[in-house]
Amino acid sequence: MGTFIYAKDIQTVCLPSVRPISSLEKMLSSLDGEDCNRKRKLKIKGQQPNALQQATIQVIPQATCNQFWIQSPSPVSNQHVCATAAGKDTCSGDSGGPMIAQLTEASTTWIQIGITSFRNRCPADKNRPSVYANVPYFRDWIDRYMTDE
């Protein structure tokens, strides 16, 4: 395995304990458009960014999210977290990207609380939230497969 070099903009992210994600009010989602530029099968209108993108988003209650995704072949469950922001959202090629939250406004500690999973279309439907894998829900599974070096 290669050497990982920490820098001002390159740090690890903390994993959350198992707790309800709705208690976190301010979320930051990193939206990575790099894959959009490489995948020729994706038809995305407009110019794609060359740098990692981010947006401040709000987690919404699961009951509210379920109303938007009730007809979906992939229903929303406790394994998911839903979030949205006016005019900013995930897009094709963003799946697997992190949703992270700052521990406190004064803190430099960030926690990964979600992993971009799916949404219905791009550009974003302003009324329908994006769906993320709920990292606290999967924490036991993550711990089984992670090892300390």
N, C-alpha and C positions, 0 to 999 in steps of 0.2 A: 504494500500500500504506500502511496506517495505521501510526501510531507505536506501538511496543511499549514499555510502561513496566515496568521491573523494580521489584520490591518484595520485602519479606522473604519472602513466600510465592509469588512469581512469578519464576522463574528458568528459564534454558535447561537442557537435559539434554545430557550428552555422549554421543556415539556410541562404541561399543566398537571396538577393532581386531578383526581376524578371529582369534579364538582359541576354544578349547572353552569353552562356557558352563558346563559342569559344574564348572569350577575355582572358580566363585563360590559360596560357601556360603550366604550370607545374602541373601535377596531380599525386595524390598518391591514389592507389586503394588498399584496404585491401582485400586480398583473403583468405577466411576462408575455410579450408579443413576439419574442424571438422565434418560437416554433412556427408561427403564422408565416414568417418569411421563408422558411425552409420547406414546408409541406405544400407541394404543388397542387394537391387535390383540393385544398381548402380554397373556397372562393370568398375572399374578404374584400369588401369595397373600401377604398381609401388607402392612404399610405400608412404603413405599420411602423411603429417606433423601433429604433435600434438599441434603445436603452431600457432597462427594467422600469416598469411603470408602477405607480402606487396610488391608492385612493383611500380616503377615510370613509368607512362604511358603518352602518348600524345593524346590529343583530336584531332580528325581529322574532316575536313569539312563534313557537312552532304551530300553534292553532291558526294563526294568521297565515303562515306559510302554506299550511295544508290546504287552505281555501284556493290558493293559486295553482297548486300542483295536484289537486284531487283527481283529475282526469289523466294524469301522467302514467305511462307504463312503469315508471320508477317512482313510486310514492315516497313521500318524505316520512321519516321515522325518527326515533331517538338517536339513530346513528348519524343524523344530519343536523346541521346548523344552517339557518337561512339568514342572509344579510343583503342589504341594498343601500344605494345612495343615488340621489338625483343626478342623472346624466353620466354616472360612472359605474362601471361594472366589469365583470369578467367577460371574456370573449372566447371564440374558437382558438385553441392552442394554449389556453391558460390552465387546463386541467392538470392537477398535481401541484399547482402553485400554492404558496402558503397564505393563510390568513393569520396574522399575528397581532397581538395586543401588547401595549406597553403596560408594565406592572402598575406603575403610578406615573403621573405626569412628570414628576421630578426624577424618576428612575431611568436608568439606562438598560434595564432588564426587559427583554421582550419574551413573550410566551407564544408558542404556536398553538392556536386553538382550533384551526380548521385547515382543510386541504381542499382546494377548488375541485368540485365534483361535476356539476352540470348546471345548465340554464337552458332556456328554450330557444333563443335566437341571438344573433349578433348583427347589427348593433342591438344593445340591450333594450328589452321591452321595459319601459319605465315603471310599469305596474307590477311586474313579476320579479321576485327576488332570485338571486343566485343561491345554489345549494352547495354546501361544503360538507366534507366528512368531519364528524365531530371527534376531534383528537382526544378529549377527555374520555369519551365513550370507549375508545379503542386503547386506552392507556395500558390495561392489563395485557392485551395482545402485544403491544409494542414492547413492553418490558420482557415478555417471554423471548423475543427475538433479538433484543439488543444485548450487547456484552460490553463490559468495561475493558478498556485496554490497559 
